[in-house]
């Protein structure tokens, strides 16, 4: 596994490389926005650790550039900013996870492996969570072998949550996803869809994180 680290702090960058190496992960370390790749074509990174505060810009700029270009690579934001607004901005901007400094290297490695497992899950034709099965390409859902009747929005909502098990997905991100024309629907409508979805697949599978969004439990 090869990780791209974008971190301007010399001590932390070195410590991250040493910690990843101890866990059998290779890495490359960059310190500025200008040094970051514009395209990942021909590069072999499996994951990016992205600091938000860089000397010549912000991690948000890189995150927006990569996602706008359609670059689909796991990105974990690392930052000293603990404000809810920053966490939501990172997740809404396309980050796959968000970890606050200072953090333990053991936790970071665990999060990297979890993100990569989620990406591997998305490449499968059938997602299996106990007795719940989801087939994203065929828009099918089964519970204990029995097909479920889900509305298009219920299915897309379930797919969005199940693609990131144990990760909180903000309501704003779900609202944007559920509107095919790009205009976000209201949070009240999302709550109704969540209620109906819980009734069909089991309330224990979807947890509410008050003030932020929802989390799928695998």
N, C-alpha and C positions, 0 to 999 in steps of 0.2 A: 504494500500500500504506500503510495507516494502523496505527500501532503504539501501544498503551497502555503507558506506562512507569510502574511503581510503585516508586519509589526515594526514600529519605529524604535521601540525601547530595546537597547542593546542587551541589557541583562536578561530581560524576559525572552527576547528572541533566541538567545543562546540556550536558556533554560528549556524553552519549548523544544528546540531541536534535540537536546540531550534526552529529554523525557520521552519524546517520540521514538528515538533510536533505541532506548531501553526497552520499549514495548514492541520492537521489531518493525517500526514504521520509518521509512525514509522521508526526507523533506528538503525543500528549497526555501530559503528565507530572503524576502525582499523588504525594503523599508520605506518605499515611496510610491505614490500613485503613478508617477511617470514610469516607474520600472515594471509595473504590473502588465501582464499580457492583455492585448486587445482581443485576441482570439486564442482559443485553446486548441485549435486545429494542430495536430502533430505533437501536442503535449500530452503527458501521461499522468496528470494529476488526478487523484481520486477524490480529493476534498480540499477546500480552501478555509484557512483560519484567517479571518479578516478583522483587523483592528479598525475602529471607527475614526480615531484621531491620528492623522498622519501629517507629517510636516508640510506637505504640498497639496493637501486636500483632505477629503474625508472618505471613509469606507463606504458611506452612502452613495457617493459618486460612482465608485467602482461597481457596487452592487447594482445600481440602476443601469449602468452601461452594459454590464454582462447580461442581465435579464432582458433588457430591451433588444439585445442582439440575439436572443434565443439560446444563450449558453446555459445548458442544463447540467450543472455540476453542483454537488452538495457544498453549501457555504455556511459556515458557523461564524457568527459575529462575536468577537471578543472585545470587551470595552469596560472602562471604569464607570461609565454612565449607568446609573441604576434607575433613572426615571422611567415610569411606565410609558411615557410618550416615546422615548427612544426605543424601548423594546418593541412597541407596536409598530413604529416606523420601520425598524429593521425587518420584522416579520412580514409586514405588508409590502415591503420593498422586494421581497423574494428570498430572504434569509431562511435557512432550514432550521436553525437553532440560534440561541442567544445565551452567552455565558458571561457573567459579571466578574470582573477582576476585583480582588484576587481570587483565584480558583485553584483547586488541587489538580495536578497533572493527571491523577488517576480518574477524576471526574471528566476531564477534557477528553482523554482517550476513550472513555466509555461513551461519551456523546458522539465522538467521531464514528465509532463502530455502530452505534444506534442509527445515525443518519445514513450510513452506507447500507445498513440492513433495509431501511425504508426504501431507498432507491432501488435496491435489488428486488424488493417486493413489487414495485411498480412495473417491472419488466416482465412479470409473470402473467400468464393468461387468467389464472384463477388465484384470488387471494383467499386464504383460509384462516379463519379465526375461530377455532373450536368448531361448533356446529354451524357457524355462519360462513357462507361462501359468496364471494363477489366476483363477477366476470366483467371487468370494465369495458372490454371491447364489444361484448354482446349485450351490455346493459341488463344483466341478469343478477338476481340476488336470491339465494336459497338459505333457508333456516331449517336445520335438521332434515335436509333433503327435499324440502317443499319450497317451491317457487313462491316468492313474495311479490305482491302487486305494489310497486312503488311508483309514485308520480315522477316525472322527469326531474323536478327540482329535489325531491327526496333522494333520488338515486345520486344526483350530482353532489348533494350535501354529504351523503354517506361516503361517497368516493373520496371527497376532499378530506374528510376526517380520518377515514381508514387508511389513507395513503401516508398519514403521519401519526402512527400509534403513539400514545403517551405524550404527544406534543399539543400544546394549546393553540388552536387556530382562532385568531381574532374574528369577531363578528363582522367587522368591516371587510375583511378579506372574503368571508363567506358571502356577504351581501353582493359584492362585486361579481363573484363567481356565478351566482345563481341567476343573474340577469344577462341573457344572451345578447342583448343589444348594448350592453356596457353601462347602463344606468343602474346603480345599486338600488336594491329593494330595501324596504324598511326593516329595522331590527325586529319589530313586532311580527312581521311575516316569517322571519327566520325562526323565532320562538315557536310559532305554530307548526312549521315544518319539523322542527326538532321534537316537538311533542308527538306528532304523528309517527315520526321515525322511531322514537323510543317505544311506542305502542306496538310497532310491528317487529322490531328486532330485539327488544328487551331494554328496559330503562337503564340497566346496569352497564350497558356498553358505551353510553355517552354521558360524560360528566360536565356539569356547568362550572366554569371558573368565573365567579362573579366579577363583573366589571371588565372582563376581557373577551371571553368567548367560550369555546367548547373543546373537549378532549375526548378522543376515542380510546377506549380501553380494550386492548387485545386479549 
